[in-house]
């Protein structure tokens, strides 16, 4: 399939050339709305991509498992990142294996054999294959709710046993080392806020100045920000029902946040129109006002940990550390659950890990660092 952009009767059109079932060349024309050639070419690429996707969907027969899962992905409310992960599982694994097999004719044994091949032949971890099962199971539940089928054949499939391991987490001593090492980092504010509040990365990026009540010393976590295929997604629904929460701001944290705000004001004055005001309300921006990308935070943190000889940890591991330290310090698990934004207490308790007894509260411990350094 190829295409060209032409202008006919005052309008730009994308002319698509493709071969039909008889291997003969055919043309398909899409009228464009753009009035300039450069914009028309960009629009044509988008329209042709949509056309190709639609053609692919037409090739997949209705009532096949692949068709069902695609319907579930497109019609179910999930985050863009989750949708991208689902599509990857479908296109990389499920579609090549099941092809055009009808979902109503597949049995529990068919799925058991699929899970077995993915773990033993393809070498996927049990936890990864369980995600495949969760997608397949959810698609069948979607079909049941739409009265397309009566039962879920994946219910009785033999899936691999989930491997549970303690999440990597830092102790208070590791926290202090990280704090000192991170002072010169471009993501120092993000690291500190993640250490203090145990925020998910998407929640951290969603922190806004307008969500701070300075008189009550409270910061509200109410927006999830993700980036998929170079597009920003701002979601007020959050990950779980408990994700929306209000967290206390200690005096040192208040000073820390004020210093960040003052630095942003300095950069606005210095750069003027060259500053990006699109994200003016957001806390986690770079010196030019651009909202930090999730990948940048992750990669920068990984390099920081490695270059300073710190114990191996992902950025999300700061959330694990926050929960583990508080649980091990003897804080009320229900309170830790609320602070971390977990829906159920059992999820919080999964992070419990034995460290040496701590002497002070975690937030106070970090605040002690901030009393002498508000940079």
Residue pairs with C-beta under 8 A, 6 or more apart in sequence:
1 16
1 17
1 18
1 48
1 52
2 16
2 17
2 18
3 14
3 15
3 16
3 17
3 44
3 48
4 14
4 15
5 12
5 13
5 14
5 15
5 32
5 37
5 40
5 41
5 44
6 12
6 13
6 15
7 13
7 37
11 31
11 32
12 31
12 32
12 34
12 35
12 37
12 40
12 43
12 44
13 29
13 30
13 31
13 32
14 29
14 30
14 32
14 43
14 44
14 47
14 48
15 27
15 28
15 29
16 27
16 28
16 29
16 30
16 48
16 51
17 25
17 26
17 27
18 25
18 26
18 28
19 25
19 26
20 26
28 51
30 44
30 47
30 48
30 51
32 40
32 43
32 44
32 47
33 43
34 40
34 42
34 43
57 67
57 70
60 66
60 67
60 70
60 100
61 67
61 100
63 102
63 103
63 104
64 98
64 99
64 100
64 101
64 102
64 103
65 94
65 98
65 101
65 102
65 103
65 106
65 136
65 139
66 90
66 94
66 95
66 98
66 99
66 100
67 103
68 103
68 139
68 140
68 142
68 143
68 148
69 86
69 90
69 94
69 135
69 136
69 139
70 90
71 139
71 142
72 138
72 139
72 142
72 143
73 83
73 86
73 87
73 90
75 142
76 138
76 142
78 86
79 224
79 226
79 233
79 235
79 239
80 226
80 228
80 231
80 233
81 226
81 228
81 233
83 228
84 228
84 229
85 131
86 135
89 131
89 132
89 135
90 135
93 118
93 122
93 132
94 114
94 132
94 135
94 136
97 114
97 117
98 106
98 114
101 110
103 139
103 140
103 143
103 149
104 149
106 153
107 153
108 153
108 154
108 155
108 156
108 157
108 158
109 157
110 153
111 133
111 136
111 153
111 154
111 157
111 159
112 157
112 158
112 159
114 132
115 129
115 132
115 133
115 157
115 158
115 159
115 160
116 158
118 124
118 128
118 129
118 132
119 125
119 126
119 129
119 160
125 163
126 160
126 161
126 162
126 163
127 162
127 163
129 159
129 160
130 159
130 160
130 162
133 154
133 157
133 159
136 154
137 152
137 154
137 155
140 149
140 152
140 153
140 154
141 152
143 149
144 150
144 151
144 152
164 350
166 353
167 317
167 320
167 324
167 350
167 351
167 353
168 311
168 312
168 313
168 314
168 317
168 320
169 313
169 317
169 320
169 321
169 323
169 324
169 325
169 351
169 353
170 178
170 311
170 313
170 317
170 318
170 321
170 325
171 321
171 325
171 355
171 356
172 325
172 355
172 358
172 362
172 365
174 310
174 311
174 313
174 321
175 195
175 321
175 325
175 362
175 365
175 366
176 365
176 369
177 308
177 310
178 191
178 195
178 305
178 310
179 191
179 192
179 195
179 366
179 369
181 304
181 308
181 310
182 188
182 191
182 192
182 304
183 373
183 375
185 191
185 300
185 304
186 286
186 300
187 292
187 296
187 297
187 300
187 301
187 304
188 375
189 256
189 260
189 283
189 284
190 204
190 284
190 292
190 297
191 301
191 304
191 318
192 256
192 366
192 370
193 199
193 204
193 207
193 283
193 284
194 201
194 204
194 315
194 318
194 319
194 322
195 318
195 321
195 322
195 366
196 253
196 322
196 362
196 363
196 366
196 367
197 219
197 221
197 247
197 322
197 339
198 318
198 319
198 321
198 322
198 323
198 339
198 340
199 207
199 221
199 319
200 224
200 239
200 243
200 316
200 319
200 341
201 294
201 297
201 298
201 315
201 316
202 224
202 225
202 226
202 239
202 294
203 221
203 223
203 224
203 238
203 243
203 341
204 284
204 297
205 225
205 226
205 282
205 284
205 291
205 292
205 294
205 297
206 221
206 222
206 223
206 224
206 225
206 234
206 282
207 219
207 221
207 223
207 282
207 283
207 284
208 223
208 281
208 282
208 283
209 261
209 281
209 282
209 283
210 281
211 219
211 220
211 221
211 222
211 223
212 218
212 219
212 220
212 249
212 257
213 219
213 220
214 254
217 248
217 249
217 250
217 254
218 246
218 247
218 248
218 249
219 246
219 247
219 249
219 257
220 244
220 245
220 246
220 247
221 238
221 243
221 244
221 245
221 246
221 247
221 341
222 236
222 238
222 244
223 234
223 235
223 236
223 238
224 234
224 235
224 236
224 237
224 238
224 239
224 243
225 232
225 233
225 234
225 235
225 291
226 232
226 233
226 235
226 294
227 233
227 293
227 294
227 295
232 291
238 244
238 341
239 341
240 341
240 342
240 343
241 343
242 337
242 338
242 341
242 342
242 343
243 341
244 341
245 338
245 339
245 341
247 339
249 257
250 363
250 364
250 367
251 367
252 366
252 367
252 368
252 369
252 370
252 371
253 363
253 367
253 370
255 370
255 371
255 374
256 370
256 374
257 283
258 374
259 374
259 375
260 283
264 285
264 289
267 275
267 287
267 288
267 289
268 275
268 277
268 289
271 288
271 289
274 288
275 288
275 289
276 285
276 288
276 289
276 290
277 289
278 289
278 291
279 285
279 289
279 290
279 291
280 289
282 291
284 291
284 292
285 291
285 292
286 292
297 315
298 314
298 315
301 314
301 315
302 314
302 315
304 310
305 311
305 312
305 313
313 321
319 340
320 351
322 340
322 362
323 336
323 340
323 348
323 351
323 352
324 351
324 352
324 353
324 355
325 355
325 358
325 362
326 336
326 339
326 362
327 333
327 336
327 348
327 349
327 351
327 352
327 353
328 352
328 353
328 354
328 355
328 357
328 358
329 357
329 358
329 361
329 362
333 345
333 348
333 349
334 345
336 348
337 344
337 345
337 347
337 348
340 348
342 348
358 365
360 368
